[in-house]
């Protein structure tokens, strides 16, 4: 294997020294180790005369504890290596806020410190950008009583009863004056999702370079910047969306890119989400019934073009066939759900994903019907695009609106087609079966059919690990129970990958205490434990401090919030009462004003929440964060492991709980000067056989155990 060249080594080393001088910092052991292992791993790649990789993809997985400075730790070695290899860098973050931090703070600081000349571009999905045609449509519709092709509330440009056309005029004026570039995140005020949906399109609704406003399009302006950028800042969802389209659709082709996955512990879940599918039966029946109305309206508009009208007839016929099949299938699925839904559960899951011959055959019929409908809709969409390029007796503005309407229909049909195709397929015996389940909707009035892969391993092997030029995966929490095994199994990490855990920068023993008090109840007794939390919370919480209380279930969180003293309840900000960002804003405002504040949160507040300094002095974890027993994916994964002769608790449940517990504890210390306390109200850490494993995997806080 070749080694990193001396020139590259010198460039990286001098870059690091320059950064330390610029920031007046001392070298951090973990950061130096991280830079070294990434540079060494990527430097071993073999490249042929055409610039293509020969041999295995160089893959480096680094767990870098909070305070390591992992952003610098991966950018500093990857940028020079990528330039030397003639490849682009794609940084995928787990959150939009981290994307912003990279673009606004971390990258400009790195370039200023080193004097390096690299170009960076921010990549976001099409849905983050305004569509000029949609804005024009909304402005026109503001004064109209009908919305043309839009059949349901979620398809209308906007609800004219709730939204004034003045807002759209304000957007248009800012766009025309050059004060706003069409990026949702750059608009100075909050835009509600229901409003923004009226202003943007997906790839099926966009006519691309055929659009008469393409030169004004914010998405295509941003897209053009990606082609020449040395480094592209994206997010996990966008990378997975690109890979699911074959790669190279939005971002560089995997073979031409070195990927960096920040917050890499999320990679498996993001992958599964992108390849899952679901369908609401009665809602889909209703949509197909209403499609007839939409086709009739469209036919009137296209009356002057007989070719297009003929295609509408084909769509109508295919939709009628699909509707008939779905009407016949709906009672069967409703009956299965009524008969087999276990008590106190939210779904019925088919064992090992096997739906049986009857449902497989029925799903195959449904899949064929929706494939046919999808094909006709796709043909019509292509015909409309060609008409935009050539001559048509139909006004261009009408063709554009119809194309967007057809794109909306196409997206719906595509999702349903994917669902029935996966329901009809037989899983390969040597691979994990897909999870397939039925569940009632939120109101209990519809049946939801769902399917999802239970392992991201094969998907990532096929789409990422064996295609990319190089991959770096980094996070503060990757190991579970002190090992990389669970991560490797979850994401299908190839055996040749390099893994390393580097120490964080915190003095845990002197900075914080881990307390496990005896509150007089076992956490396995839900009712008694909830009451014990209520009884003890007043004495545990300092009402003048900043506290974060994390719960494993919404029911317990709401029960505790309802029963604690009014004095304590007055300073509680509970997840669900406000948005995530609003809770954080109010919490910081209280602390800045000299008052105390308590956040009550669930799993999403145990990961990624950044409350440095005095914004968090005490983290209280009510229960060990075991997975919800009713989760269909978790149940299917456990069942598959059992079929292989493994013990799901040891192979999956305990490692996953360890990871979540480490993340929850990680909310306390965010900077080297932070101090505080972590309190865990679950005695299973000291009473159960697995408690020692969980404790040993936590940071080395000082311990106070009753």
Residue pairs with C-beta under 8 A, 6 or more apart in sequence:
1 44
1 46
2 43
2 44
2 45
2 46
3 40
3 43
3 44
4 39
4 40
4 42
4 43
4 44
4 81
5 43
5 84
8 39
8 43
8 80
8 81
8 84
9 39
11 80
12 35
12 39
12 76
12 77
12 80
14 114
15 76
15 80
15 114
15 116
16 27
16 32
16 35
16 76
18 113
18 114
18 115
19 25
19 72
19 76
19 110
19 113
19 114
20 26
20 27
21 113
22 109
22 112
22 113
22 114
23 109
23 113
28 67
28 68
28 69
28 505
29 502
29 503
30 64
30 65
30 68
30 73
30 502
30 503
30 504
30 505
31 64
31 68
31 69
31 70
31 72
31 73
31 502
33 500
33 502
34 62
34 64
34 68
34 70
34 73
34 74
34 474
34 500
34 502
35 72
35 73
35 76
35 77
36 77
37 60
37 62
37 498
37 500
38 60
38 62
38 73
38 74
38 77
38 78
38 472
39 77
39 81
41 58
41 59
41 60
41 470
41 472
41 498
42 58
42 60
42 77
42 78
42 81
42 258
42 470
42 472
43 81
44 58
45 53
45 55
45 58
45 85
45 469
45 470
46 53
46 54
46 55
47 53
47 54
47 85
48 54
51 85
51 86
52 255
53 255
53 469
53 470
56 494
56 496
57 465
57 466
57 467
57 468
57 469
57 470
57 471
57 494
58 470
58 471
58 498
59 465
59 470
59 471
59 472
59 473
59 493
59 494
59 496
59 497
59 498
60 471
60 472
60 473
60 497
60 498
60 499
60 500
61 264
61 472
61 473
61 474
61 478
61 484
61 487
61 493
61 497
61 498
61 499
61 500
62 70
62 73
62 74
62 472
62 473
62 474
62 478
62 499
62 500
62 501
62 502
63 474
63 475
63 476
63 477
63 478
63 479
63 484
63 500
63 501
63 502
64 70
64 73
64 474
64 475
64 476
64 502
64 504
65 476
65 502
65 503
65 504
65 505
65 506
65 699
66 476
66 504
66 505
66 506
66 666
66 669
66 670
67 504
67 505
67 506
67 669
67 671
67 672
68 476
68 502
68 503
68 504
68 505
69 505
70 262
70 474
70 476
71 102
71 106
71 262
72 106
72 110
73 474
74 91
74 260
74 262
74 472
74 474
75 91
75 106
75 107
75 110
75 231
75 260
76 110
78 89
78 258
78 260
78 472
79 89
79 116
79 118
79 230
79 231
81 258
81 470
82 88
82 89
82 230
82 231
82 258
83 118
83 230
85 258
85 469
87 252
87 256
87 257
87 258
87 469
87 470
88 229
88 230
88 231
88 232
88 252
88 256
88 257
88 258
89 230
89 231
89 232
89 257
89 258
89 259
89 260
90 123
90 231
90 232
90 234
90 239
90 251
90 252
90 257
90 258
90 259
90 260
91 102
91 231
91 232
91 233
91 234
91 260
91 262
92 234
92 235
92 236
92 238
92 239
92 259
92 260
92 261
92 262
93 99
93 102
93 233
93 234
93 235
93 236
93 262
93 263
94 235
94 236
94 262
94 263
94 266
94 608
95 235
95 263
95 608
96 185
96 235
98 262
98 263
99 122
99 124
99 233
99 234
99 235
100 185
102 233
103 120
103 122
103 233
107 120
107 231
107 233
110 116
111 117
111 118
118 230
118 231
119 228
119 229
119 230
119 231
120 229
120 230
120 231
120 232
120 233
121 222
121 225
121 226
121 229
121 231
121 232
121 233
122 222
122 232
122 233
123 222
123 226
123 232
123 233
123 234
123 238
123 250
123 251
124 183
124 185
124 222
124 234
124 235
124 238
125 237
125 238
125 241
125 250
126 200
126 201
126 202
126 203
126 206
126 219
127 200
127 202
128 183
128 184
128 185
128 200
129 182
129 183
129 184
129 200
129 217
129 218
129 219
129 222
130 171
130 175
130 182
130 183
130 184
130 199
130 200
130 218
131 199
131 200
131 201
131 205
131 206
131 217
131 219
132 175
132 182
132 211
132 213
132 216
132 217
133 201
133 211
133 213
133 400
133 404
134 157
134 198
134 199
134 200
134 201
134 404
135 168
135 171
135 172
135 175
135 199
136 213
137 157
137 401
137 404
138 157
138 158
138 165
138 168
138 198
138 199
139 165
139 168
139 169
139 172
141 147
141 148
141 156
141 157
141 158
141 160
142 158
142 160
142 164
142 165
142 168
143 165
147 155
147 156
147 157
148 297
148 401
148 405
149 155
149 294
149 297
149 298
149 401
149 402
149 405
150 156
150 157
150 405
150 408
151 287
151 290
151 291
151 293
151 294
152 287
152 290
153 159
154 197
155 405
155 408
156 198
157 198
158 168
158 194
158 195
158 198
159 194
163 195
167 195
168 199
171 180
171 187
171 199
174 180
175 181
175 182
175 216
180 186
180 187
181 218
181 221
182 217
182 218
182 219
183 218
183 222
184 191
184 196
184 200
201 404
201 407
202 407
202 411
204 381
204 407
204 408
204 410
204 411
204 414
205 403
205 404
205 407
205 408
205 411
206 219
206 407
207 384
207 385
207 388
207 400
207 403
208 214
208 220
208 385
209 220
210 385
210 388
210 389
211 217
211 388
211 400
212 396
212 400
214 220
223 250
226 232
226 250
226 251
226 252
232 251
232 252
234 251
236 261
236 263
236 266
236 267
236 270
237 270
237 274
238 250
238 251
239 251
239 259
239 261
240 270
240 271
240 273
240 274
241 250
241 274
242 248
242 249
242 250
242 251
243 254
243 463
243 464
244 274
244 275
244 463
247 253
247 254
247 463
247 467
248 254
248 256
251 257
254 463
254 464
254 467
254 468
254 469
255 467
255 468
255 469
256 469
257 468
257 469
258 468
258 469
258 470
258 471
258 472
259 464
259 468
259 470
259 471
259 472
260 471
260 472
260 473
260 474
261 267
261 471
261 472
261 473
261 474
262 474
262 475
263 475
263 608
264 473
264 474
264 475
264 478
264 487
265 475
265 477
265 478
265 487
265 659
267 456
267 460
267 473
267 491
268 456
268 460
268 487
268 490
268 491
269 456
271 456
271 459
271 460
271 491
272 452
272 453
272 454
272 456
272 633
275 452
275 453
275 459
276 450
276 451
276 452
276 453
277 415
277 418
277 419
277 422
277 450
277 451
277 452
278 419
278 448
278 449
278 450
278 451
279 415
279 416
279 419
279 420
279 448
279 449
279 450
280 441
280 446
280 447
280 448
281 326
281 329
281 330
281 333
281 334
281 446
281 447
281 448
281 449
282 330
282 445
282 446
282 447
283 446
284 326
284 412
284 416
285 323
285 326
285 327
285 330
287 412
288 319
288 322
288 323
288 326
289 323
291 316
291 319
291 409
292 316
292 319
292 320
294 405
294 409
295 312
295 315
295 316
295 319
298 312
298 402
298 405
299 309
299 312
301 394
301 398
301 402
302 308
302 309
302 312
302 394
302 398
302 402
303 309
304 392
304 393
304 394
305 387
305 392
305 393
305 394
307 383
308 380
308 383
308 384
308 387
308 394
311 376
311 379
311 380
311 383
312 380
314 376
315 373
315 376
315 377
315 380
318 369
318 372
318 373
318 375
318 376
319 373
321 369
321 372
321 373
322 366
322 369
322 370
322 372
322 373
325 365
325 366
325 369
326 366
326 369
329 362
329 366
330 447
332 358
332 359
332 362
333 438
333 447
333 449
334 447
336 348
336 438
337 348
337 438
337 439
337 440
337 447
340 348
341 347
341 348
341 438
341 440
342 348
345 630
346 439
346 440
346 630
347 437
347 438
347 439
347 450
347 630
347 632
348 437
348 438
348 439
349 435
349 436
349 437
349 632
349 635
349 636
350 356
350 436
350 437
351 639
352 433
352 636
352 639
352 640
352 643
353 427
353 433
353 434
353 435
353 436
353 451
353 454
353 636
354 427
354 433
355 363
355 423
355 436
359 423
360 423
360 424
360 426
361 424
363 420
363 421
363 423
363 424
364 420
364 424
366 420
366 423
366 424
367 417
367 420
367 421
367 423
367 424
370 413
370 416
370 417
370 420
371 417
371 421
373 413
373 417
374 410
374 413
374 414
374 417
377 406
377 409
377 410
377 413
378 410
380 406
381 403
381 406
381 407
381 410
384 399
384 402
384 403
384 406
385 403
387 394
387 399
388 396
388 399
388 400
388 403
392 399
419 449
419 450
419 451
422 434
422 436
422 451
423 436
423 449
423 451
427 433
427 434
431 455
431 458
432 453
432 454
432 455
432 457
432 458
432 637
432 640
433 454
433 636
433 640
434 451
434 452
434 453
434 454
435 450
435 451
435 452
435 453
435 454
435 632
435 633
435 635
435 636
435 637
436 449
436 450
436 451
437 450
437 451
437 632
438 447
438 448
438 449
438 450
439 447
439 448
439 450
439 632
440 446
440 447
440 448
441 447
441 448
450 632
452 632
452 633
453 459
454 633
454 636
454 637
454 640
455 490
455 492
455 637
455 640
456 490
456 491
456 492
457 489
457 490
457 491
457 492
458 492
459 492
460 491
460 492
461 492
461 494
464 471
465 471
465 492
465 493
465 494
465 497
466 494
476 504
476 666
477 659
477 662
477 663
477 666
478 484
478 487
478 501
479 487
479 501
479 659
479 697
480 486
480 487
480 654
480 655
480 656
480 658
480 659
480 697
481 654
481 655
481 658
481 693
481 694
481 697
482 696
482 697
483 655
484 493
484 499
484 501
485 655
486 652
486 655
486 656
486 659
487 493
488 497
488 499
504 699
505 672
506 669
506 672
506 674
506 699
507 672
508 669
508 699
508 700
508 701
509 700
509 701
509 702
510 702
511 669
511 674
511 675
511 676
511 701
512 668
512 669
512 674
512 675
512 676
512 677
512 678
512 699
512 701
512 702
513 676
513 677
513 678
513 701
513 702
513 703
513 704
514 665
514 677
514 678
514 680
514 698
514 701
514 702
514 703
514 704
515 677
515 678
515 679
515 680
515 703
515 704
515 705
516 679
516 680
516 682
516 683
516 685
516 686
516 703
516 704
516 705
516 706
517 536
517 540
517 679
517 681
517 704
517 706
518 683
518 706
519 529
519 532
519 533
519 535
519 536
519 681
519 683
520 532
520 535
521 528
521 529
521 531
521 532
522 528
522 529
522 683
522 684
522 687
523 529
523 623
523 624
523 681
523 682
523 683
523 684
524 684
526 556
529 556
529 622
529 623
529 681
530 556
530 559
530 560
532 681
533 556
533 560
533 622
533 681
534 559
534 560
534 563
534 564
536 681
537 549
537 560
537 564
537 568
537 620
538 564
538 565
538 568
540 620
540 679
541 547
541 549
541 568
541 598
541 618
541 620
542 596
542 617
542 618
543 567
543 568
543 571
543 596
544 595
544 596
545 596
545 617
545 618
546 587
546 591
546 596
546 597
546 598
546 611
546 614
546 615
546 616
546 617
546 618
547 596
547 597
547 598
547 599
547 616
547 617
547 618
547 619
547 620
548 598
548 599
548 601
548 605
548 609
548 611
548 616
548 618
548 619
548 620
548 667
549 560
549 598
549 599
549 600
549 601
549 620
549 622
550 601
550 602
550 605
550 606
550 619
550 620
550 621
550 622
550 625
550 664
550 667
551 557
551 560
551 600
551 601
551 602
551 622
551 623
552 602
552 603
552 622
552 623
552 624
552 625
552 626
553 602
553 623
553 628
554 576
554 602
556 622
556 623
557 574
557 575
557 600
557 601
557 602
557 622
558 574
560 600
560 622
561 569
561 572
561 574
561 600
564 572
568 598
571 590
571 595
571 596
571 597
571 598
572 598
572 599
572 600
573 583
573 586
573 587
573 597
573 598
573 599
573 600
574 599
574 600
574 601
575 583
575 599
575 600
575 601
575 602
575 604
575 605
577 583
578 586
580 604
580 605
583 599
583 601
584 609
584 611
586 597
587 597
587 599
587 611
587 615
588 611
588 615
590 596
590 597
591 597
591 614
591 615
599 605
601 609
603 625
603 660
605 667
606 625
606 660
606 663
606 664
606 667
607 660
607 663
607 664
609 667
610 670
611 667
611 670
612 670
612 671
612 674
613 670
613 671
613 673
613 674
616 667
616 668
616 670
616 674
616 676
617 675
617 676
617 677
618 668
618 676
618 677
618 678
618 679
619 664
619 665
619 667
619 668
619 676
619 677
619 678
619 679
620 678
620 679
620 680
620 681
621 661
621 664
621 665
621 678
621 679
621 680
621 681
621 682
622 681
622 682
623 681
623 682
624 657
624 661
624 680
624 682
624 684
624 685
624 694
625 657
625 660
625 661
625 664
626 653
626 657
627 634
627 653
627 656
627 657
628 634
629 635
634 652
637 648
637 652
638 648
638 652
638 653
639 648
641 647
641 648
641 651
641 652
642 648
654 690
654 693
654 694
657 694
658 693
658 694
658 697
661 694
661 697
661 698
662 697
662 698
662 699
665 678
665 698
665 699
665 701
666 699
668 674
668 676
668 677
668 678
669 675
669 676
669 699
678 701
684 690
684 691
685 691
685 694
685 695
686 705
